[in-house]
Every structure is written in C-alpha cells, then in structure tokens.
Amino acid sequence: MSLRLVFPAALLLFVGGAASAQDRPAERPRPEVMTRVVQCRAITGSAERLACFDREVAAMDAAAASGNLVAMDRQQVRRTRRSLFGLALPNLDVFGDDGQGDEEAARLEGTVRSASQNANGRWIIVLDDGARWIQTDTRTLGIPPRAGQTIRIRRASLGSYFANISNQTAIRMRRLN
C-alpha cells in the first residue's frame, strides 16, 4: 500500500475517533442535595457525621416532597420508557441515555385492547396500556386484529415502526398518543 493511501486513512481514523469521543455523554453530575449527603461520609466524628446525615437527608426529603428531586429505580425507568415508546419526545437525558443502544427500548410487546379501521381502511390499534397506534402503510392483514391478540412493535428506519399482530406480516405504524 502506498504512503499516499495510508496517511489519509490514518487521518480519517484519528478524526473519527476524536469525533466519537466528543459525542459520548459526559458523566451526569449528582444533584447538589445528594452530593451533600454523600459528603457527610467524610466526617470522622460519629456525632458530627450523624448530625450531618440527619440534616442533609431532611433536606433531600424536602427536595423530593417539593418535586425538586426525583428518584427512580430501574423498574420504574423501564415502565416509563415502555409507556413513552413510539412518542416523538426530545432527549432530555432523564433515563441516563436515549435508549438507542438498548434492545429493550427498541421494541415493545403487548396485547391488543381494541382494533378498528378508519375511513381510509387503516387500522387503529389500542394496546392494553392505552397507547393508540395507527397504520401508515396500505398493507392488508390476512386476519383482522382483535382484542386479546399479541402485538410486537419495533423501531424501523426514519422514525417509523413495524408492528406484527399475532405473527402476521408486519405493518408500518406510528403512535398517536
């Protein structure tokens, strides 16, 4: 391989690596009220440390009660992500990432609560959690969807979604609410 080809390739790898390092999200800072609680651990005197914990935990409790601090465990995050699946929302980084690499965030499995067709013959599917989806392509289904059937919805390209209802061929859909 000639030097004229090696240098541009190496330059592209270097620039690409630097760009991807810049794209990585920074470590999310802790809320100040939580940082103060953690800092209490550094106090060596037992009575002073306990007083610090009591004071800062009370401040944390007040922040949570007023809505200034919100804490969620992984189960709550998963339930919330599932309820928001398919909605076009800005990335507010409230779940730690945008879910793009998360397999669970790329698909949804549920049950059809109801199904009806609109005036254009497109299916409107309501899931068991109340989410409403509408068919955006003109593909016909061999078996009409009905309550109780399973539905698997997965991300497709360009913000669209594919839905398989009872293992039938996928139809393209978008979420209404």
Backbone as a ProteinNet text record, in pm:
[ID]
protein_1_A
[PRIMARY]
MSLRLVFPAALLLFVGGAASAQDRPAERPRPEVMTRVVQCRAITGSAERLACFDREVAAMDAAAASGNLVAMDRQQVRRTRRSLFGLALPNLDVFGDDGQGDEEAARLEGTVRSASQNANGRWIIVLDDGARWIQTDTRTLGIPPRAGQTIRIRRASLGSYFANISNQTAIRMRRLN
[TERTIARY]
86.2	0	90.2	55.8	141.9	117.7	216.5	208.5	97.1	69.1	-37.9	-174.3	-193.1	-321	-324.6	-211.7	-205.6	-230.1	-169.3	-181.2	-325.6	-398.3	-538.7	-625.2	-600	-679.1	-653.1	-526.6	-492.2	-551.6	-549.5	-607	-757.5	-826.5	-970.3	-998.8	-919	-938.3	-917	-816.1	-787.4	-900.6	-944	-1051.6	-1181.2	-1210.6	-1332.3	-1331.4	-1216.7	-1206.5	-1225.1	-1168.8	-1184.5	-1329.6	-1396.4	-1536.2	-1624.1	-1598	-1682.9	-1658.6	-1537.2	-1510.5	-1586.7	-1602.5	-1677.4	-1826.4	-1874.6	-2016.3	-2061.7	-1970.2	-2007.5	-2059.7	-2169.7	-2222	-2128.4	-2120.3	-2037	-2104.9	-2026.5	-2081.6	-2182	-2300.4	-2404.4	-2372.3	-2367.9	-2339.1	-2456.9	-2423.4	-2527.7	-2594.7	-2720.6	-2784.1	-2711	-2707.6	-2635.6	-2683.4	-2813.1	-2866.8	-2815.1	-2795.9	-2743.4	-2592.5	-2522.6	-2377.8	-2349.5	-2431.2	-2409.1	-2428.7	-2524.6	-2544.9	-2421.8	-2370.7	-2253.5	-2130.8	-2118.6	-2004.3	-2003.6	-2118.3	-2124.9	-2040.2	-2020.5	-1941.8	-1797.4	-1746.9	-1606.9	-1583.7	-1687.5	-1672.9	-1633.8	-1526.7	-1475	-1547.6	-1590.2	-1659.4	-1798.6	-1832.5	-1962.3	-2079.9	-2073.3	-2184.8	-2199.6	-2086.3	-2092.2	-2143.3	-2096.4	-2140.3	-2289.9	-2340	-2482.8	-2563.6	-2514.8	-2585	-2588.3	-2476.7	-2470.6	-2572.2	-2572.1	-2667.1	-2811.2	-2841.3	-2977.7	-3018.6	-2930.6	-2959.1	-2976.7	-2884.3	-2886.9	-2994.9	-3024.5	-3134.3	-3267.8	-3280.9	-3402.5	-3415.1	-3302.6	-3304	-3339	-3286.8	-3318.2	-3465.9	-3519.6	-3661.1	-3749.1	-3711	-3787	-3779.7	-3662.6	-3648.4	-3734.6	-3740.4	-3824.2	-3972.2	-4010.3	-4150.7	-4196.3	-4105.5	-4141.7	-4129.1	-4076.2	-4061.2	-3929.9	-3840.7	-3711.5	-3611.8	-3640.4	-3556.2	-3647.3	-3615.7	-3693.5	-3598	-3632	-3550.3	-3636.2	-3576	-3645.9	-3553.8	-3611.2	-3531.4	-3543.1	-3467.3	-3464.6	-3602.6	-3680.8	-3814.6	-3902.2	-3895.4	-3974.9	-3928.7	-3798.7	-3745.6	-3796.6	-3792.4	-3841.5	-3989.3	-4070.4	-4214.4	-4238.7	-4164.2	-4182.7	-4139.3	-4024.4	-3979.9	-4084.4	-4140.7	-4241.1	-4363.4	-4406.2	-4525.6	-4501.1	-4376.1	-4343	-4299.3	-4288.5	-4240.2	-4323.1	-4254.9	-4321.5	-4356.9	-4350.8	-4380.2	-4255.7	-4273	-4161.9	-4136.8	-4039.1	-4004.8	-3859.4	-3825.8	-3684	-3606.3	-3477.7	-3392.7	-3355.8	-3420.8	-3395.3	-3293.5	-3242.9	-3144	-3193.9	-3322.2	-3375.8	-3360.8	-3332.3	-3317	-3171.8	-3078.8	-2938.1	-2883.9	-2968.2	-2928	-3052.9	-3034.9	-3150.8	-3211.5	-3152	-3206.8	-3176.6	-3097.9	-3070.7	-3001.8	-2911.3	-2840.4	-2909.7	-3015	-3085	-3186.9	-3168.1	-3258.8	-3401.4	-3416.8	-3549.3	-3620.1	-3544.5	-3603.2	-3636.7	-3594.2	-3617.4	-3740.1	-3804.8	-3922.7	-4020.5	-4142	-4249.3	-4333.3	-4369.9	-4462.1	-4581.6	-4698.8	-4818.8	-4936.9	-5053.8	-5178.7	-5273.1	-5343.6	-5441.6	-5563.8	-5600.8	-5723.6	-5841	-5820.6	-5925.3	-5861.2	-5934.1	-5886	-6004.8	-5983.5	-6087.4	-6020.7	-6098.1	-6045.3	-6104.9	-6021.5	-6072.7	-6133.5	-6176.1	-6242.3	-6151.4	-6020.2	-5924.9	-5887.5	-5947.3	-5917.4	-5790.9	-5735.6	-5614.3	-5654	-5577.4	-5607	-5564.1	-5649.8	-5616.5	-5620.2	-5505.6	-5490.2	-5470	-5547.3	-5529.1	-5470.3	-5357.6	-5290.4	-5346.6	-5307.6	-5356.2	-5318.4	-5211.1	-5171.4	-5234.8	-5322.4	-5391.9	-5324.6	-5204.9	-5135.6	-5212.6	-5229.4	-5302.2	-5203.8	-5211.4	-5124.8	-5211.1	-5161.5	-5233.5	-5143.8	-5203.9	-5131.8	-5099.9	-4976.4	-4938	-4914.3	-4911.4	-4897.9	-5032.6	-5036.7	-5163.4	-5169.3	-5076.8	-5072.1	-5198.7	-5253.7	-5372	-5327.9	-5402.6	-5375	-5466.3	-5411.9	-5491.5	-5597.6	-5563	-5656.7	-5673.1	-5794.6	-5813.9	-5773.6	-5707.8	-5669.9	-5793.3	-5782	-5893.2	-5837	-5921.1	-5880.2	-5822.4	-5715	-5651.6	-5534.1	-5519.4	-5406.8	-5277.6	-5167.7	-5037.1	-4991.8	-4916.6	-4861.6	-4716.6	-4629.6	-4488.6	-4459.5	-4412.8	-4380.6	-4231.6	-4165	-4021.2	-3990	-3880.8	-3836.5	-3793.8	-3826.7	-3781	-3696.8	-3675.8	-3592.8	-3672.3	-3600.7	-3655.6	-3774.1	-3769.1	-3872.1	-4001.2	-4002.9	-4124.7	-4114	-4222.6	-4229.4	-4298.4	-4256.9	-4321.4	-4396.4	-4517.4	-4597.1	-4636.4	-4612.2	-4658.7	-4771.2	-4888.1	-5003.7	-5028.2	-5017	-5032.2	-4947.6	-4821.7	-4723.4	-4757.2	-4842	-4868.6	-4756.4	-4757.4	-4660.8	-4671.2	-4558.5	-4554.4	-4622.2	-4688.7	-4742	-4670.9	-4659.3	-4592	-4694.8	-4650.9	-4741.4	-4671	-4750.7	-4698	-4790.3	-4731.9	-4809.5	-4889	-5014	-5099.4	-5090.3	-5091.5	-5082.9	-5009
-117.6	0	123	219.9	337.7	431.5	515.4	611.6	712.7	740	836	783.8	652.1	596	575.5	542.8	515.5	641.6	753.3	876.2	925.9	936.4	981.8	885.9	755.1	659.5	676.1	694.4	715	844.5	947.8	1076.2	1062.4	988.9	967.7	890.9	788.9	714	802.4	887.9	976.5	1076	1140.2	1239.8	1172.6	1054.3	982.4	944	900.3	864.1	983.9	1098.9	1219.9	1265.6	1255.7	1298	1207	1075.2	986.7	1006.2	1041.9	1069.7	1193.1	1291.1	1411.5	1383.3	1283.9	1252.3	1177.3	1114.1	1039.8	1135.2	1097.8	1186.9	1192.8	1309.7	1327.6	1260.4	1226.3	1168.7	1268	1219.8	1308.1	1347.8	1477.5	1519.5	1488.2	1460.5	1436.8	1568.4	1562.4	1683.2	1729	1857.7	1916.2	1857.6	1839.5	1788.1	1646.1	1568.2	1433.3	1435.9	1525.9	1540.1	1572.2	1658.9	1695.3	1576.6	1488.8	1368.8	1279	1258.9	1172.7	1231.5	1362.8	1426.8	1406.3	1377.1	1350.7	1229.3	1136.7	1016.8	1049.7	1163.7	1200.8	1252.8	1283.9	1335.8	1220.4	1238.4	1129.3	1114	1220.9	1212.8	1156.4	1055.4	988.9	1084	1165.4	1256.7	1360.5	1414.9	1515.1	1452.7	1329.1	1260.5	1234.2	1185.4	1159.6	1287.8	1395.9	1524.7	1570.3	1551.3	1588	1505.6	1372	1286.3	1326.7	1350.1	1389.6	1518.1	1617.6	1747.3	1731.7	1660.8	1651.9	1557.4	1452	1363.9	1437.5	1521	1602.3	1698.2	1757.6	1846.3	1768.1	1645.2	1562.1	1524.3	1490.5	1455.7	1574.5	1693.1	1814.2	1841.3	1819.6	1840.5	1741.2	1616.3	1515.8	1549.4	1594.7	1628.9	1747.5	1841.1	1959.1	1935.8	1818.9	1789.3	1836.6	1892.5	1938.1	1823.3	1708.5	1590.2	1473	1399.8	1282.2	1164.9	1055.4	934.6	821	739.5	624.9	504.1	387.4	265.9	212.2	108.8	55.6	10.2	-50.7	-95.5	22.1	131	249.8	308.6	310.5	361.4	275.8	143.8	53.9	75.8	87.8	111.1	244	346.8	477.8	475.9	414.8	402.3	329.9	222.5	145.3	231.4	310.1	392.6	504.1	544.1	651.1	598.6	466.3	406.6	454.5	501.1	544	690.8	761	903.6	981.7	1084.7	1169.7	1272.7	1244.3	1332	1374.4	1493.2	1532.1	1447.6	1431.8	1358.4	1452.4	1433.6	1516.7	1452.7	1335.3	1260.9	1232.3	1204.4	1173.4	1026.3	941.7	799	755.8	850	815.6	802.9	777.9	773.8	786.9	786	798.3	664.1	555.7	423.7	368.4	437.1	391.2	255.2	229.8	103.3	-2.4	32.3	-57.4	-139.2	-270.8	-360.2	-347.2	-334.6	-324	-195.4	-88.2	38.6	41.9	-56.9	-59.2	-140.3	-204	-284.6	-286.6	-324.7	-329	-452	-524.6	-636.1	-609.2	-631.2	-605.1	-684.5	-640.7	-706.8	-602.9	-641.3	-552.5	-544.1	-420.6	-399	-385.2	-308	-292.3	-257.7	-284.4	-254.9	-212.4	-108.2	-62.2	-3	12.4	73.4	211.7	305.1	439.3	444.6	562.1	577.3	538.5	545.5	509.7	362	286.1	143.5	112.7	211.8	190.9	149.5	58.2	6.7	103.9	120.3	193.6	89.5	70.8	-32.3	35.4	-4.5	42.1	-74.6	-50	-154.3	-161.4	-265.4	-285	-172.7	-97.3	14.9	147.4	144.2	263.9	335.6	293.3	357.3	330	434.3	422.4	433.6	338.9	333.9	330.6	393.5	393.1	338.5	260.9	205.1	316.6	318.5	423.5	371	239.3	185	130.3	72	22.5	-130	-194	-340.4	-393.5	-500.8	-562.7	-680.6	-703.9	-814.4	-931.3	-1052	-1171.2	-1195.9	-1172	-1189.3	-1054.3	-1000	-869.5	-874.1	-768.6	-764.4	-759.2	-821.9	-818.1	-821.2	-788.3	-781.5	-914.4	-904.1	-1022.5	-1074.6	-1030.1	-1076.6	-1010	-1079.1	-1021.8	-930.3	-827.6	-733.9	-705.8	-709	-675.2	-555.7	-447.7	-326.4	-301.3	-274.2	-247.2	-125.2	-59.4	57.4	16.4	100.4	83.1	205.9	230.9	344.4	474.9	581.9	716.9	744.3	693.9	725.4	648.3	547.9	469	341.5	265.4	143.6	33.8	-89.9	-207.2	-277.8	-325.9	-400	-534.6	-638.6	-772.7	-806.7	-833.1	-868	-1016.5	-1092.4	-1238.6	-1303	-1265.5	-1323.4	-1307.3	-1211.5	-1182.3	-1093.9	-1073.2	-984.3	-847.3	-782.7	-652.2	-545	-455.7	-333.9	-215.7	-109.9	11.6	93.1	143.8	219.5	338.3	427.6	536.7	555.9	606.4	622	751.8	746.4	865.1	934.8	859.1	917.8	828.3
0	0	0	-80.9	-91.3	26.3	52.3	162.1	138.4	9.5	-20.6	22.7	29	74.1	225	285.2	428.1	510.3	474.1	552	559	443.6	455	536.9	524.8	601.8	751.1	788.8	929.5	981.5	898.7	937.9	962.4	875.7	894.3	1023	1052.1	1176.1	1297.7	1293.7	1405.5	1425.3	1317	1325.8	1368.3	1313.1	1350.8	1496.7	1549	1690.5	1780.1	1741.1	1821.6	1821.8	1706.5	1699.4	1784.6	1780.7	1859.6	2008.9	2048.6	2189.5	2234.7	2145.6	2180.9	2188.8	2111.5	2109.7	2234.3	2307.9	2426.9	2534.3	2596.6	2700.3	2820.1	2878.8	2998.5	3116.7	3214.9	3337.2	3394.4	3424.3	3474.9	3618	3647.3	3784.6	3876.8	4000.7	4100.3	4135.5	4175.3	4227.6	4354.1	4375.3	4489.7	4622.1	4639	4764.9	4790.6	4686.5	4701.8	4729	4665.5	4687.5	4833.5	4892.6	5033	5125.9	5095.4	5176.8	5167.3	5048.1	5028.7	5098	5098.7	5163.8	5315.1	5372.4	5517.1	5555.2	5462.9	5493.2	5529.3	5482.6	5507.3	5649.3	5721.2	5858.6	5949.9	6025.8	6109.2	6242	6301.7	6430.8	6413.6	6492.8	6480.4	6501.2	6604.8	6634.7	6524.5	6476.7	6369.2	6239.3	6209.3	6087.6	6093.3	6207.1	6222.5	6209.3	6268.9	6257.3	6111.3	6042.4	5900.3	5819.4	5841.1	5770.1	5800.5	5925.3	5962.2	5891.9	5893.7	5831.8	5679.5	5614.5	5468.3	5416.1	5490.8	5450	5463.1	5565.9	5579.3	5460.7	5418.2	5301.7	5175	5162.9	5046.4	5045.3	5160.4	5171.6	5133.4	5178.5	5143.3	4993.3	4932.9	4788.4	4710.8	4758.5	4692.6	4708.8	4826.7	4852.5	4768	4741.8	4662.6	4512	4473.3	4330.7	4271.5	4354.8	4304.8	4287.1	4344.9	4330.8	4301.2	4195.5	4158.2	4147.4	4211.3	4204.4	4150.8	4062.5	4005	4009.5	4039	4029	3885.8	3853.4	3716.2	3669.2	3759.1	3721.3	3680.2	3754.8	3721.1	3587.9	3564.2	3437.4	3322.4	3338.3	3232.5	3204.6	3310.9	3291.3	3220.9	3259.4	3198.3	3052.8	3024.9	2884.9	2801.8	2857.4	2783.5	2754.6	2851.5	2831.1	2729.7	2710.9	2616.1	2480.2	2465.7	2341	2222.1	2120	1997.6	1992.1	2103.8	2103.7	2064.1	1986.6	1945	2055.1	2138.9	2250.3	2237.7	2285.4	2284.5	2384.8	2360.9	2455	2568.7	2681.9	2799.2	2892.4	2854.6	2932.3	3073	3086.9	3218.9	3254	3154.8	3180.7	3172.1	3164.8	3161.2	3021.6	2923.7	2783.5	2699.4	2567.9	2480.5	2444.9	2494.5	2469.6	2333.9	2252.6	2117.1	2115.2	2207.8	2208.7	2292.4	2357.8	2447.6	2368.9	2367.8	2294.9	2346.6	2477.7	2537.3	2493	2473	2432.4	2284	2207.5	2063.2	2024.3	2121	2088.6	2203.8	2170.8	2270	2240.9	2342.1	2327.7	2417	2362.7	2439.7	2388.6	2429.4	2391.9	2333	2229.6	2166	2256.6	2294.9	2371.9	2276.4	2167.3	2066.3	1932.8	1826.3	1691.2	1606	1527.9	1436.5	1313.9	1206.4	1085.4	1069.1	1021.4	996.1	856	811.4	682.1	565.1	584.6	478.5	482.1	572.5	582.3	660	727.5	807.6	949.1	1004.9	1138.6	1246.7	1345.5	1468	1579.4	1641.6	1743.7	1878.4	1977.7	2115.3	2193.8	2259.9	2337	2478.3	2549.1	2685.4	2779.5	2749.2	2834.6	2791.7	2690.7	2644.9	2528.7	2489.4	2376.8	2248.1	2166.1	2039.1	1923.2	1830.9	1713.6	1588.8	1480.7	1354	1244.2	1157.4	1043.5	944.6	893	798.4	658.1	640.2	505	459.9	341.4	287.4	285.1	353.8	357.1	425.1	369.2	430.3	516.2	619.9	710.2	675.6	676.3	646.1	751.3	875.2	986.5	1054.5	1058.2	1122.2	1269.5	1318.1	1459.6	1548.7	1664.7	1760.4	1901.9	1996.5	2137.4	2182.4	2261.2	2316.6	2236.2	2111.5	2030.8	2077.5	2056	2089.8	1978	2016.5	1919.5	1958.1	1859.7	1878.3	1788.6	1848.1	1773.8	1790.3	1680.2	1684.3	1598.6	1637.1	1561.7	1422.7	1327.2	1189.8	1155.5	1030.4	991	989.1	1003	989.4	1080.2	1201.8	1299.7	1283.5	1198.5	1182.2	1265.3	1267.6	1348	1268.9	1293.3	1237	1347.6	1315.9	1413.5	1354.3	1430.9	1395.9	1492.5	1436.7	1518.2	1499.6	1608.1	1605.6	1495.8	1489.8	1397.3	1249.8	1216.8	1075.9	1021	891.3	828.3	890.9	908.4	976.2	893.4	963.6	901.5	964.7	888.6	937.7	1015.4	1134.7	1220.7	1282.7	1339	1419.9	1538.4	1646.3	1769.2	1763.9	1809.1	1814.8	1949.6	2058.5	2192.9	2287.7
[MASK]
+++++++++++++++++++++++++++++++++++++++++++++++++++++++++++++++++++++++++++++++++++++++++++++++++++++++++++++++++++++++++++++++++++++++++++++++++++++++++++++++++++++++++++++++++

